[in-house]
């Protein structure tokens, strides 16, 4: 997570934004920006606000495309549908 924060900090500085200015644009507290850049856990909604303010939402669109192959598309390609499963907990 700290690498993510470092990259975000680098992008912020490339845009010549101070933490205070970014906090103002996002409506977040400056402490939240500091925590995000330091690699601490923050809310996903805070990350999205920062991405929106820095015009980086396109990156999320690349990572999460609008359409994923549905079960019909998988069966048409001859691939079986997969289900998520829970791993059994180990008992001592």
PyMOL Python script that loads the backbone (N, CA, C, O; Angstrom):
from pymol import cmd

cmd.read_pdbstr("""\
ATOM      1  N   UNK A   1       0.820  -1.188   0.000  1.00  0.00           N
ATOM      2  CA  UNK A   1       0.000   0.000   0.000  1.00  0.00           C
ATOM      3  C   UNK A   1       0.868   1.258   0.000  1.00  0.00           C
ATOM      4  O   UNK A   1       0.461   2.296  -0.523  1.00  0.00           O
ATOM      5  N   UNK A   2       2.072   1.165   0.590  1.00  0.00           N
ATOM      6  CA  UNK A   2       2.918   2.357   0.640  1.00  0.00           C
ATOM      7  C   UNK A   2       3.410   2.745  -0.752  1.00  0.00           C
ATOM      8  O   UNK A   2       3.625   3.926  -1.027  1.00  0.00           O
ATOM      9  N   UNK A   3       3.592   1.749  -1.638  1.00  0.00           N
ATOM     10  CA  UNK A   3       3.992   2.067  -3.014  1.00  0.00           C
ATOM     11  C   UNK A   3       2.868   2.825  -3.722  1.00  0.00           C
ATOM     12  O   UNK A   3       3.121   3.763  -4.478  1.00  0.00           O
ATOM     13  N   UNK A   4       1.648   2.416  -3.473  1.00  0.00           N
ATOM     14  CA  UNK A   4       0.489   3.110  -4.036  1.00  0.00           C
ATOM     15  C   UNK A   4       0.467   4.558  -3.559  1.00  0.00           C
ATOM     16  O   UNK A   4       0.261   5.476  -4.354  1.00  0.00           O
ATOM     17  N   UNK A   5       0.677   4.759  -2.270  1.00  0.00           N
ATOM     18  CA  UNK A   5       0.694   6.102  -1.704  1.00  0.00           C
ATOM     19  C   UNK A   5       1.804   6.956  -2.286  1.00  0.00           C
ATOM     20  O   UNK A   5       1.612   8.143  -2.549  1.00  0.00           O
ATOM     21  N   UNK A   6       2.970   6.346  -2.488  1.00  0.00           N
ATOM     22  CA  UNK A   6       4.101   7.082  -3.066  1.00  0.00           C
ATOM     23  C   UNK A   6       3.801   7.498  -4.502  1.00  0.00           C
ATOM     24  O   UNK A   6       4.149   8.602  -4.923  1.00  0.00           O
ATOM     25  N   UNK A   7       3.161   6.616  -5.243  1.00  0.00           N
ATOM     26  CA  UNK A   7       2.800   6.955  -6.627  1.00  0.00           C
ATOM     27  C   UNK A   7       1.760   8.072  -6.665  1.00  0.00           C
ATOM     28  O   UNK A   7       1.822   8.974  -7.501  1.00  0.00           O
ATOM     29  N   UNK A   8       0.819   7.992  -5.753  1.00  0.00           N
ATOM     30  CA  UNK A   8      -0.212   9.027  -5.685  1.00  0.00           C
ATOM     31  C   UNK A   8       0.405  10.372  -5.307  1.00  0.00           C
ATOM     32  O   UNK A   8       0.042  11.407  -5.866  1.00  0.00           O
ATOM     33  N   UNK A   9       1.329  10.350  -4.364  1.00  0.00           N
ATOM     34  CA  UNK A   9       2.023  11.580  -3.959  1.00  0.00           C
ATOM     35  C   UNK A   9       2.781  12.169  -5.141  1.00  0.00           C
ATOM     36  O   UNK A   9       2.760  13.379  -5.369  1.00  0.00           O
ATOM     37  N   UNK A  10       3.452  11.296  -5.890  1.00  0.00           N
ATOM     38  CA  UNK A  10       4.195  11.743  -7.065  1.00  0.00           C
ATOM     39  C   UNK A  10       3.269  12.414  -8.076  1.00  0.00           C
ATOM     40  O   UNK A  10       3.603  13.461  -8.630  1.00  0.00           O
ATOM     41  N   UNK A  11       2.109  11.812  -8.312  1.00  0.00           N
ATOM     42  CA  UNK A  11       1.133  12.395  -9.243  1.00  0.00           C
ATOM     43  C   UNK A  11       0.637  13.745  -8.743  1.00  0.00           C
ATOM     44  O   UNK A  11       0.462  14.686  -9.517  1.00  0.00           O
ATOM     45  N   UNK A  12       0.415  13.823  -7.434  1.00  0.00           N
ATOM     46  CA  UNK A  12      -0.055  15.088  -6.847  1.00  0.00           C
ATOM     47  C   UNK A  12       0.984  16.187  -7.048  1.00  0.00           C
ATOM     48  O   UNK A  12       0.645  17.314  -7.409  1.00  0.00           O
ATOM     49  N   UNK A  13       2.242  15.853  -6.814  1.00  0.00           N
ATOM     50  CA  UNK A  13       3.305  16.843  -6.968  1.00  0.00           C
ATOM     51  C   UNK A  13       3.517  17.218  -8.430  1.00  0.00           C
ATOM     52  O   UNK A  13       3.839  18.367  -8.731  1.00  0.00           O
ATOM     53  N   UNK A  14       3.340  16.253  -9.353  1.00  0.00           N
ATOM     54  CA  UNK A  14       3.433  16.559 -10.787  1.00  0.00           C
ATOM     55  C   UNK A  14       2.392  17.611 -11.178  1.00  0.00           C
ATOM     56  O   UNK A  14       2.629  18.441 -12.055  1.00  0.00           O
ATOM     57  N   UNK A  15       1.252  17.560 -10.520  1.00  0.00           N
ATOM     58  CA  UNK A  15       0.174  18.519 -10.798  1.00  0.00           C
ATOM     59  C   UNK A  15       0.312  19.795  -9.963  1.00  0.00           C
ATOM     60  O   UNK A  15      -0.549  20.674 -10.001  1.00  0.00           O
ATOM     61  N   UNK A  16       1.410  19.878  -9.210  1.00  0.00           N
ATOM     62  CA  UNK A  16       1.719  21.053  -8.392  1.00  0.00           C
ATOM     63  C   UNK A  16       0.600  21.351  -7.392  1.00  0.00           C
ATOM     64  O   UNK A  16       0.233  22.506  -7.174  1.00  0.00           O
ATOM     65  N   UNK A  17       0.067  20.279  -6.789  1.00  0.00           N
ATOM     66  CA  UNK A  17      -0.988  20.413  -5.786  1.00  0.00           C
ATOM     67  C   UNK A  17      -0.410  20.192  -4.396  1.00  0.00           C
ATOM     68  O   UNK A  17       0.347  19.246  -4.182  1.00  0.00           O
ATOM     69  N   UNK A  18      -0.753  21.042  -3.470  1.00  0.00           N
ATOM     70  CA  UNK A  18      -0.389  20.804  -2.078  1.00  0.00           C
ATOM     71  C   UNK A  18      -1.417  19.855  -1.474  1.00  0.00           C
ATOM     72  O   UNK A  18      -2.503  19.673  -2.024  1.00  0.00           O
ATOM     73  N   UNK A  19      -1.071  19.257  -0.347  1.00  0.00           N
ATOM     74  CA  UNK A  19      -2.041  18.406   0.348  1.00  0.00           C
ATOM     75  C   UNK A  19      -3.270  19.221   0.737  1.00  0.00           C
ATOM     76  O   UNK A  19      -4.402  18.745   0.649  1.00  0.00           O
ATOM     77  N   UNK A  20      -3.030  20.438   1.162  1.00  0.00           N
ATOM     78  CA  UNK A  20      -4.131  21.312   1.573  1.00  0.00           C
ATOM     79  C   UNK A  20      -5.070  21.591   0.402  1.00  0.00           C
ATOM     80  O   UNK A  20      -6.290  21.560   0.563  1.00  0.00           O
ATOM     81  N   UNK A  21      -4.506  21.862  -0.774  1.00  0.00           N
ATOM     82  CA  UNK A  21      -5.323  22.137  -1.960  1.00  0.00           C
ATOM     83  C   UNK A  21      -6.106  20.899  -2.384  1.00  0.00           C
ATOM     84  O   UNK A  21      -7.280  20.993  -2.743  1.00  0.00           O
ATOM     85  N   UNK A  22      -5.451  19.734  -2.342  1.00  0.00           N
ATOM     86  CA  UNK A  22      -6.134  18.495  -2.712  1.00  0.00           C
ATOM     87  C   UNK A  22      -7.241  18.179  -1.709  1.00  0.00           C
ATOM     88  O   UNK A  22      -8.327  17.743  -2.092  1.00  0.00           O
ATOM     89  N   UNK A  23      -6.965  18.398  -0.442  1.00  0.00           N
ATOM     90  CA  UNK A  23      -7.985  18.174   0.583  1.00  0.00           C
ATOM     91  C   UNK A  23      -9.189  19.081   0.338  1.00  0.00           C
ATOM     92  O   UNK A  23     -10.332  18.647   0.478  1.00  0.00           O
ATOM     93  N   UNK A  24      -8.940  20.317  -0.019  1.00  0.00           N
ATOM     94  CA  UNK A  24     -10.026  21.265  -0.297  1.00  0.00           C
ATOM     95  C   UNK A  24     -10.849  20.804  -1.504  1.00  0.00           C
ATOM     96  O   UNK A  24     -12.079  20.831  -1.470  1.00  0.00           O
ATOM     97  N   UNK A  25     -10.163  20.383  -2.565  1.00  0.00           N
ATOM     98  CA  UNK A  25     -10.867  19.946  -3.788  1.00  0.00           C
ATOM     99  C   UNK A  25     -11.709  18.705  -3.554  1.00  0.00           C
ATOM    100  O   UNK A  25     -12.773  18.549  -4.153  1.00  0.00           O
ATOM    101  N   UNK A  26     -11.235  17.822  -2.684  1.00  0.00           N
ATOM    102  CA  UNK A  26     -11.934  16.562  -2.449  1.00  0.00           C
ATOM    103  C   UNK A  26     -12.955  16.639  -1.327  1.00  0.00           C
ATOM    104  O   UNK A  26     -13.842  15.793  -1.220  1.00  0.00           O
ATOM    105  N   UNK A  27     -12.821  17.660  -0.491  1.00  0.00           N
ATOM    106  CA  UNK A  27     -13.695  17.741   0.674  1.00  0.00           C
ATOM    107  C   UNK A  27     -13.230  16.847   1.806  1.00  0.00           C
ATOM    108  O   UNK A  27     -13.957  16.633   2.776  1.00  0.00           O
ATOM    109  N   UNK A  28     -12.018  16.326   1.683  1.00  0.00           N
ATOM    110  CA  UNK A  28     -11.446  15.464   2.712  1.00  0.00           C
ATOM    111  C   UNK A  28     -10.567  16.278   3.648  1.00  0.00           C
ATOM    112  O   UNK A  28     -10.214  17.420   3.356  1.00  0.00           O
ATOM    113  N   UNK A  29     -10.225  15.685   4.755  1.00  0.00           N
ATOM    114  CA  UNK A  29      -9.301  16.283   5.699  1.00  0.00           C
ATOM    115  C   UNK A  29      -7.873  16.089   5.185  1.00  0.00           C
ATOM    116  O   UNK A  29      -7.583  15.081   4.540  1.00  0.00           O
ATOM    117  N   UNK A  30      -6.987  17.035   5.459  1.00  0.00           N
ATOM    118  CA  UNK A  30      -5.591  16.903   5.034  1.00  0.00           C
ATOM    119  C   UNK A  30      -4.959  15.653   5.644  1.00  0.00           C
ATOM    120  O   UNK A  30      -4.093  15.030   5.030  1.00  0.00           O
ATOM    121  N   UNK A  31      -5.385  15.293   6.833  1.00  0.00           N
ATOM    122  CA  UNK A  31      -4.868  14.087   7.493  1.00  0.00           C
ATOM    123  C   UNK A  31      -5.187  12.839   6.662  1.00  0.00           C
ATOM    124  O   UNK A  31      -4.373  11.919   6.585  1.00  0.00           O
ATOM    125  N   UNK A  32      -6.350  12.809   6.053  1.00  0.00           N
ATOM    126  CA  UNK A  32      -6.727  11.667   5.206  1.00  0.00           C
ATOM    127  C   UNK A  32      -5.798  11.565   4.003  1.00  0.00           C
ATOM    128  O   UNK A  32      -5.395  10.466   3.622  1.00  0.00           O
ATOM    129  N   UNK A  33      -5.457  12.700   3.405  1.00  0.00           N
ATOM    130  CA  UNK A  33      -4.525  12.709   2.273  1.00  0.00           C
ATOM    131  C   UNK A  33      -3.164  12.198   2.736  1.00  0.00           C
ATOM    132  O   UNK A  33      -2.528  11.402   2.045  1.00  0.00           O
ATOM    133  N   UNK A  34      -2.718  12.657   3.908  1.00  0.00           N
ATOM    134  CA  UNK A  34      -1.434  12.205   4.456  1.00  0.00           C
ATOM    135  C   UNK A  34      -1.445  10.700   4.696  1.00  0.00           C
ATOM    136  O   UNK A  34      -0.477  10.014   4.366  1.00  0.00           O
ATOM    137  N   UNK A  35      -2.526  10.181   5.265  1.00  0.00           N
ATOM    138  CA  UNK A  35      -2.630   8.749   5.543  1.00  0.00           C
ATOM    139  C   UNK A  35      -2.633   7.939   4.255  1.00  0.00           C
ATOM    140  O   UNK A  35      -1.999   6.887   4.180  1.00  0.00           O
ATOM    141  N   UNK A  36      -3.333   8.418   3.255  1.00  0.00           N
ATOM    142  CA  UNK A  36      -3.379   7.738   1.965  1.00  0.00           C
ATOM    143  C   UNK A  36      -1.990   7.661   1.346  1.00  0.00           C
ATOM    144  O   UNK A  36      -1.574   6.601   0.878  1.00  0.00           O
ATOM    145  N   UNK A  37      -1.277   8.773   1.342  1.00  0.00           N
ATOM    146  CA  UNK A  37       0.060   8.805   0.753  1.00  0.00           C
ATOM    147  C   UNK A  37       1.073   8.014   1.575  1.00  0.00           C
ATOM    148  O   UNK A  37       2.088   7.564   1.043  1.00  0.00           O
ATOM    149  N   UNK A  38       0.803   7.843   2.867  1.00  0.00           N
ATOM    150  CA  UNK A  38       1.701   7.075   3.730  1.00  0.00           C
ATOM    151  C   UNK A  38       1.424   5.574   3.650  1.00  0.00           C
ATOM    152  O   UNK A  38       2.157   4.768   4.224  1.00  0.00           O
ATOM    153  N   UNK A  39       0.362   5.207   2.934  1.00  0.00           N
ATOM    154  CA  UNK A  39       0.054   3.792   2.771  1.00  0.00           C
ATOM    155  C   UNK A  39      -0.846   3.222   3.846  1.00  0.00           C
ATOM    156  O   UNK A  39      -0.977   2.003   3.964  1.00  0.00           O
ATOM    157  N   UNK A  40      -1.469   4.086   4.630  1.00  0.00           N
ATOM    158  CA  UNK A  40      -2.395   3.618   5.664  1.00  0.00           C
ATOM    159  C   UNK A  40      -3.752   3.305   5.044  1.00  0.00           C
ATOM    160  O   UNK A  40      -4.061   3.734   3.932  1.00  0.00           O
ATOM    161  N   UNK A  41      -4.544   2.556   5.780  1.00  0.00           N
ATOM    162  CA  UNK A  41      -5.885   2.219   5.307  1.00  0.00           C
ATOM    163  C   UNK A  41      -6.789   3.446   5.351  1.00  0.00           C
ATOM    164  O   UNK A  41      -6.858   4.148   6.360  1.00  0.00           O
ATOM    165  N   UNK A  42      -7.466   3.687   4.260  1.00  0.00           N
ATOM    166  CA  UNK A  42      -8.463   4.755   4.187  1.00  0.00           C
ATOM    167  C   UNK A  42      -9.689   4.188   3.478  1.00  0.00           C
ATOM    168  O   UNK A  42      -9.624   3.122   2.865  1.00  0.00           O
ATOM    169  N   UNK A  43     -10.772   4.888   3.564  1.00  0.00           N
ATOM    170  CA  UNK A  43     -12.004   4.437   2.907  1.00  0.00           C
ATOM    171  C   UNK A  43     -11.852   4.473   1.389  1.00  0.00           C
ATOM    172  O   UNK A  43     -11.168   5.333   0.834  1.00  0.00           O
ATOM    173  N   UNK A  44     -12.499   3.528   0.743  1.00  0.00           N
ATOM    174  CA  UNK A  44     -12.492   3.489  -0.716  1.00  0.00           C
ATOM    175  C   UNK A  44     -13.097   4.764  -1.283  1.00  0.00           C
ATOM    176  O   UNK A  44     -12.635   5.269  -2.306  1.00  0.00           O
ATOM    177  N   UNK A  45     -14.119   5.284  -0.631  1.00  0.00           N
ATOM    178  CA  UNK A  45     -14.746   6.517  -1.115  1.00  0.00           C
ATOM    179  C   UNK A  45     -13.751   7.677  -1.103  1.00  0.00           C
ATOM    180  O   UNK A  45     -13.826   8.561  -1.956  1.00  0.00           O
ATOM    181  N   UNK A  46     -12.828   7.683  -0.152  1.00  0.00           N
ATOM    182  CA  UNK A  46     -11.794   8.728  -0.107  1.00  0.00           C
ATOM    183  C   UNK A  46     -10.835   8.589  -1.279  1.00  0.00           C
ATOM    184  O   UNK A  46     -10.439   9.582  -1.889  1.00  0.00           O
ATOM    185  N   UNK A  47     -10.462   7.348  -1.590  1.00  0.00           N
ATOM    186  CA  UNK A  47      -9.568   7.103  -2.729  1.00  0.00           C
ATOM    187  C   UNK A  47     -10.237   7.575  -4.016  1.00  0.00           C
ATOM    188  O   UNK A  47      -9.595   8.207  -4.855  1.00  0.00           O
ATOM    189  N   UNK A  48     -11.511   7.272  -4.172  1.00  0.00           N
ATOM    190  CA  UNK A  48     -12.236   7.677  -5.378  1.00  0.00           C
ATOM    191  C   UNK A  48     -12.327   9.197  -5.471  1.00  0.00           C
ATOM    192  O   UNK A  48     -12.194   9.754  -6.561  1.00  0.00           O
ATOM    193  N   UNK A  49     -12.550   9.870  -4.355  1.00  0.00           N
ATOM    194  CA  UNK A  49     -12.592  11.337  -4.364  1.00  0.00           C
ATOM    195  C   UNK A  49     -11.253  11.917  -4.809  1.00  0.00           C
ATOM    196  O   UNK A  49     -11.212  12.876  -5.580  1.00  0.00           O
ATOM    197  N   UNK A  50     -10.162  11.335  -4.322  1.00  0.00           N
ATOM    198  CA  UNK A  50      -8.829  11.809  -4.713  1.00  0.00           C
ATOM    199  C   UNK A  50      -8.596  11.541  -6.193  1.00  0.00           C
ATOM    200  O   UNK A  50      -8.105  12.413  -6.909  1.00  0.00           O
ATOM    201  N   UNK A  51      -8.944  10.340  -6.661  1.00  0.00           N
ATOM    202  CA  UNK A  51      -8.787  10.018  -8.081  1.00  0.00           C
ATOM    203  C   UNK A  51      -9.598  10.981  -8.946  1.00  0.00           C
ATOM    204  O   UNK A  51      -9.122  11.440  -9.984  1.00  0.00           O
ATOM    205  N   UNK A  52     -10.818  11.285  -8.518  1.00  0.00           N
ATOM    206  CA  UNK A  52     -11.678  12.192  -9.286  1.00  0.00           C
ATOM    207  C   UNK A  52     -11.051  13.588  -9.348  1.00  0.00           C
ATOM    208  O   UNK A  52     -11.011  14.202 -10.414  1.00  0.00           O
ATOM    209  N   UNK A  53     -10.569  14.080  -8.229  1.00  0.00           N
ATOM    210  CA  UNK A  53      -9.981  15.422  -8.186  1.00  0.00           C
ATOM    211  C   UNK A  53      -8.704  15.513  -9.016  1.00  0.00           C
ATOM    212  O   UNK A  53      -8.378  16.573  -9.550  1.00  0.00           O
ATOM    213  N   UNK A  54      -7.981  14.395  -9.121  1.00  0.00           N
ATOM    214  CA  UNK A  54      -6.722  14.395  -9.866  1.00  0.00           C
ATOM    215  C   UNK A  54      -6.899  13.887 -11.297  1.00  0.00           C
ATOM    216  O   UNK A  54      -5.920  13.663 -12.010  1.00  0.00           O
ATOM    217  N   UNK A  55      -8.156  13.708 -11.710  1.00  0.00           N
ATOM    218  CA  UNK A  55      -8.479  13.248 -13.074  1.00  0.00           C
ATOM    219  C   UNK A  55      -7.827  11.898 -13.371  1.00  0.00           C
ATOM    220  O   UNK A  55      -7.235  11.700 -14.432  1.00  0.00           O
ATOM    221  N   UNK A  56      -7.946  10.978 -12.419  1.00  0.00           N
ATOM    222  CA  UNK A  56      -7.362   9.647 -12.568  1.00  0.00           C
ATOM    223  C   UNK A  56      -8.415   8.541 -12.608  1.00  0.00           C
ATOM    224  O   UNK A  56      -8.063   7.364 -12.535  1.00  0.00           O
ATOM    225  N   UNK A  57      -9.677   8.886 -12.722  1.00  0.00           N
ATOM    226  CA  UNK A  57     -10.718   7.858 -12.727  1.00  0.00           C
ATOM    227  C   UNK A  57     -10.595   6.909 -13.910  1.00  0.00           C
ATOM    228  O   UNK A  57     -11.047   5.767 -13.836  1.00  0.00           O
ATOM    229  N   UNK A  58      -9.990   7.369 -15.001  1.00  0.00           N
ATOM    230  CA  UNK A  58      -9.786   6.502 -16.164  1.00  0.00           C
ATOM    231  C   UNK A  58      -8.966   5.275 -15.828  1.00  0.00           C
ATOM    232  O   UNK A  58      -9.146   4.219 -16.433  1.00  0.00           O
ATOM    233  N   UNK A  59      -8.067   5.406 -14.868  1.00  0.00           N
ATOM    234  CA  UNK A  59      -7.246   4.270 -14.438  1.00  0.00           C
ATOM    235  C   UNK A  59      -8.136   3.192 -13.835  1.00  0.00           C
ATOM    236  O   UNK A  59      -7.931   2.004 -14.085  1.00  0.00           O
ATOM    237  N   UNK A  60      -9.120   3.601 -13.045  1.00  0.00           N
ATOM    238  CA  UNK A  60     -10.039   2.627 -12.464  1.00  0.00           C
ATOM    239  C   UNK A  60     -10.881   1.962 -13.537  1.00  0.00           C
ATOM    240  O   UNK A  60     -11.181   0.772 -13.441  1.00  0.00           O
ATOM    241  N   UNK A  61     -11.264   2.715 -14.554  1.00  0.00           N
ATOM    242  CA  UNK A  61     -12.044   2.134 -15.650  1.00  0.00           C
ATOM    243  C   UNK A  61     -11.255   1.066 -16.383  1.00  0.00           C
ATOM    244  O   UNK A  61     -11.831   0.087 -16.856  1.00  0.00           O
ATOM    245  N   UNK A  62      -9.944   1.240 -16.485  1.00  0.00           N
ATOM    246  CA  UNK A  62      -9.096   0.239 -17.123  1.00  0.00           C
ATOM    247  C   UNK A  62      -9.032  -1.022 -16.270  1.00  0.00           C
ATOM    248  O   UNK A  62      -9.080  -2.139 -16.787  1.00  0.00           O
ATOM    249  N   UNK A  63      -8.923  -0.829 -14.960  1.00  0.00           N
ATOM    250  CA  UNK A  63      -8.823  -1.973 -14.050  1.00  0.00           C
ATOM    251  C   UNK A  63     -10.146  -2.714 -13.912  1.00  0.00           C
ATOM    252  O   UNK A  63     -10.166  -3.926 -13.693  1.00  0.00           O
ATOM    253  N   UNK A  64     -11.246  -1.985 -14.039  1.00  0.00           N
ATOM    254  CA  UNK A  64     -12.575  -2.574 -13.877  1.00  0.00           C
ATOM    255  C   UNK A  64     -13.433  -2.245 -15.093  1.00  0.00           C
ATOM    256  O   UNK A  64     -14.215  -1.296 -15.053  1.00  0.00           O
ATOM    257  N   UNK A  65     -13.301  -3.007 -16.167  1.00  0.00           N
ATOM    258  CA  UNK A  65     -14.073  -2.700 -17.374  1.00  0.00           C
ATOM    259  C   UNK A  65     -15.575  -2.812 -17.119  1.00  0.00           C
ATOM    260  O   UNK A  65     -16.019  -3.500 -16.199  1.00  0.00           O
ATOM    261  N   UNK A  66     -16.342  -2.116 -17.960  1.00  0.00           N
ATOM    262  CA  UNK A  66     -17.800  -2.106 -17.812  1.00  0.00           C
ATOM    263  C   UNK A  66     -18.408  -3.494 -17.924  1.00  0.00           C
ATOM    264  O   UNK A  66     -19.304  -3.847 -17.157  1.00  0.00           O
ATOM    265  N   UNK A  67     -17.928  -4.276 -18.869  1.00  0.00           N
ATOM    266  CA  UNK A  67     -18.523  -5.587 -19.082  1.00  0.00           C
ATOM    267  C   UNK A  67     -17.508  -6.682 -18.824  1.00  0.00           C
ATOM    268  O   UNK A  67     -16.377  -6.645 -19.309  1.00  0.00           O
ATOM    269  N   UNK A  68     -17.937  -7.632 -18.063  1.00  0.00           N
ATOM    270  CA  UNK A  68     -17.142  -8.827 -17.821  1.00  0.00           C
ATOM    271  C   UNK A  68     -17.871  -9.981 -18.487  1.00  0.00           C
ATOM    272  O   UNK A  68     -19.094  -9.941 -18.619  1.00  0.00           O
ATOM    273  N   UNK A  69     -17.155 -10.995 -18.905  1.00  0.00           N
ATOM    274  CA  UNK A  69     -17.840 -12.105 -19.567  1.00  0.00           C
ATOM    275  C   UNK A  69     -18.837 -12.773 -18.629  1.00  0.00           C
ATOM    276  O   UNK A  69     -18.483 -13.200 -17.530  1.00  0.00           O
ATOM    277  N   UNK A  70     -20.079 -12.857 -19.073  1.00  0.00           N
ATOM    278  CA  UNK A  70     -21.114 -13.515 -18.292  1.00  0.00           C
ATOM    279  C   UNK A  70     -21.063 -15.019 -18.491  1.00  0.00           C
ATOM    280  O   UNK A  70     -20.250 -15.524 -19.266  1.00  0.00           O
ATOM    281  N   UNK A  71     -21.922 -15.723 -17.797  1.00  0.00           N
ATOM    282  CA  UNK A  71     -21.925 -17.180 -17.889  1.00  0.00           C
ATOM    283  C   UNK A  71     -22.277 -17.644 -19.301  1.00  0.00           C
ATOM    284  O   UNK A  71     -21.791 -18.682 -19.750  1.00  0.00           O
ATOM    285  N   UNK A  72     -23.127 -16.878 -20.009  1.00  0.00           N
ATOM    286  CA  UNK A  72     -23.482 -17.257 -21.378  1.00  0.00           C
ATOM    287  C   UNK A  72     -22.268 -17.159 -22.298  1.00  0.00           C
ATOM    288  O   UNK A  72     -22.046 -18.031 -23.137  1.00  0.00           O
ATOM    289  N   UNK A  73     -21.492 -16.105 -22.138  1.00  0.00           N
ATOM    290  CA  UNK A  73     -20.303 -15.929 -22.973  1.00  0.00           C
ATOM    291  C   UNK A  73     -19.277 -17.011 -22.679  1.00  0.00           C
ATOM    292  O   UNK A  73     -18.618 -17.508 -23.593  1.00  0.00           O
ATOM    293  N   UNK A  74     -19.137 -17.376 -21.416  1.00  0.00           N
ATOM    294  CA  UNK A  74     -18.185 -18.424 -21.058  1.00  0.00           C
ATOM    295  C   UNK A  74     -18.620 -19.774 -21.625  1.00  0.00           C
ATOM    296  O   UNK A  74     -17.794 -20.526 -22.143  1.00  0.00           O
ATOM    297  N   UNK A  75     -19.914 -20.082 -21.529  1.00  0.00           N
ATOM    298  CA  UNK A  75     -20.378 -21.368 -22.047  1.00  0.00           C
ATOM    299  C   UNK A  75     -20.285 -21.414 -23.569  1.00  0.00           C
ATOM    300  O   UNK A  75     -20.058 -22.482 -24.138  1.00  0.00           O
ATOM    301  N   UNK A  76     -20.455 -20.278 -24.235  1.00  0.00           N
ATOM    302  CA  UNK A  76     -20.315 -20.230 -25.691  1.00  0.00           C
ATOM    303  C   UNK A  76     -18.873 -20.511 -26.100  1.00  0.00           C
ATOM    304  O   UNK A  76     -18.624 -21.042 -27.182  1.00  0.00           O
ATOM    305  N   UNK A  77     -17.931 -20.159 -25.242  1.00  0.00           N
ATOM    306  CA  UNK A  77     -16.518 -20.425 -25.532  1.00  0.00           C
ATOM    307  C   UNK A  77     -16.089 -21.801 -25.042  1.00  0.00           C
ATOM    308  O   UNK A  77     -14.929 -22.186 -25.191  1.00  0.00           O
ATOM    309  N   UNK A  78     -17.033 -22.545 -24.454  1.00  0.00           N
ATOM    310  CA  UNK A  78     -16.709 -23.877 -23.968  1.00  0.00           C
ATOM    311  C   UNK A  78     -16.004 -23.875 -22.622  1.00  0.00           C
ATOM    312  O   UNK A  78     -15.400 -24.877 -22.239  1.00  0.00           O
ATOM    313  N   UNK A  79     -16.074 -22.768 -21.902  1.00  0.00           N
ATOM    314  CA  UNK A  79     -15.441 -22.696 -20.586  1.00  0.00           C
ATOM    315  C   UNK A  79     -16.503 -22.877 -19.509  1.00  0.00           C
ATOM    316  O   UNK A  79     -17.573 -22.274 -19.576  1.00  0.00           O
ATOM    317  N   UNK A  80     -16.204 -23.705 -18.524  1.00  0.00           N
ATOM    318  CA  UNK A  80     -17.188 -23.888 -17.452  1.00  0.00           C
ATOM    319  C   UNK A  80     -17.287 -22.643 -16.578  1.00  0.00           C
ATOM    320  O   UNK A  80     -16.320 -21.903 -16.396  1.00  0.00           O
ATOM    321  N   UNK A  81     -18.462 -22.443 -16.056  1.00  0.00           N
ATOM    322  CA  UNK A  81     -18.692 -21.319 -15.152  1.00  0.00           C
ATOM    323  C   UNK A  81     -18.025 -21.622 -13.812  1.00  0.00           C
ATOM    324  O   UNK A  81     -18.091 -22.750 -13.323  1.00  0.00           O
ATOM    325  N   UNK A  82     -17.391 -20.625 -13.227  1.00  0.00           N
ATOM    326  CA  UNK A  82     -16.717 -20.835 -11.945  1.00  0.00           C
ATOM    327  C   UNK A  82     -17.476 -20.125 -10.843  1.00  0.00           C
ATOM    328  O   UNK A  82     -18.040 -19.048 -11.037  1.00  0.00           O
ATOM    329  N   UNK A  83     -17.473 -20.747  -9.699  1.00  0.00           N
ATOM    330  CA  UNK A  83     -18.113 -20.144  -8.533  1.00  0.00           C
ATOM    331  C   UNK A  83     -17.053 -19.862  -7.473  1.00  0.00           C
ATOM    332  O   UNK A  83     -16.039 -20.554  -7.380  1.00  0.00           O
ATOM    333  N   UNK A  84     -17.310 -18.848  -6.696  1.00  0.00           N
ATOM    334  CA  UNK A  84     -16.425 -18.564  -5.567  1.00  0.00           C
ATOM    335  C   UNK A  84     -16.698 -19.599  -4.487  1.00  0.00           C
ATOM    336  O   UNK A  84     -17.820 -20.086  -4.353  1.00  0.00           O
ATOM    337  N   UNK A  85     -15.690 -19.926  -3.736  1.00  0.00           N
ATOM    338  CA  UNK A  85     -15.881 -20.871  -2.650  1.00  0.00           C
ATOM    339  C   UNK A  85     -15.115 -20.385  -1.430  1.00  0.00           C
ATOM    340  O   UNK A  85     -14.154 -19.624  -1.538  1.00  0.00           O
ATOM    341  N   UNK A  86     -15.554 -20.832  -0.297  1.00  0.00           N
ATOM    342  CA  UNK A  86     -14.949 -20.436   0.962  1.00  0.00           C
ATOM    343  C   UNK A  86     -13.961 -21.521   1.387  1.00  0.00           C
ATOM    344  O   UNK A  86     -14.274 -22.711   1.337  1.00  0.00           O
ATOM    345  N   UNK A  87     -12.782 -21.106   1.799  1.00  0.00           N
ATOM    346  CA  UNK A  87     -11.802 -22.057   2.295  1.00  0.00           C
ATOM    347  C   UNK A  87     -12.194 -22.495   3.696  1.00  0.00           C
ATOM    348  O   UNK A  87     -12.646 -21.687   4.507  1.00  0.00           O
ATOM    349  N   UNK A  88     -12.021 -23.770   3.972  1.00  0.00           N
ATOM    350  CA  UNK A  88     -12.335 -24.284   5.303  1.00  0.00           C
ATOM    351  C   UNK A  88     -11.324 -23.739   6.304  1.00  0.00           C
ATOM    352  O   UNK A  88     -10.129 -23.654   6.019  1.00  0.00           O
ATOM    353  N   UNK A  89     -11.821 -23.374   7.472  1.00  0.00           N
ATOM    354  CA  UNK A  89     -10.932 -22.860   8.510  1.00  0.00           C
ATOM    355  C   UNK A  89     -10.176 -24.017   9.143  1.00  0.00           C
ATOM    356  O   UNK A  89     -10.723 -25.100   9.351  1.00  0.00           O
ATOM    357  N   UNK A  90      -8.906 -23.766   9.445  1.00  0.00           N
ATOM    358  CA  UNK A  90      -8.093 -24.791  10.107  1.00  0.00           C
ATOM    359  C   UNK A  90      -8.427 -24.810  11.592  1.00  0.00           C
ATOM    360  O   UNK A  90      -8.553 -23.761  12.224  1.00  0.00           O
ATOM    361  N   UNK A  91      -8.567 -26.001  12.137  1.00  0.00           N
ATOM    362  CA  UNK A  91      -8.813 -26.155  13.573  1.00  0.00           C
ATOM    363  C   UNK A  91      -7.577 -26.778  14.193  1.00  0.00           C
ATOM    364  O   UNK A  91      -7.019 -27.750  13.683  1.00  0.00           O
ATOM    365  N   UNK A  92      -7.166 -26.194  15.303  1.00  0.00           N
ATOM    366  CA  UNK A  92      -5.974 -26.722  15.988  1.00  0.00           C
ATOM    367  C   UNK A  92      -6.311 -27.865  16.887  1.00  0.00           C
ATOM    368  O   UNK A  92      -5.425 -28.422  17.536  1.00  0.00           O
TER     369      UNK A  92
END
""", "prot")
cmd.dss("prot")
cmd.show_as("cartoon", "prot")
cmd.util.cbc("prot")
cmd.orient("prot")
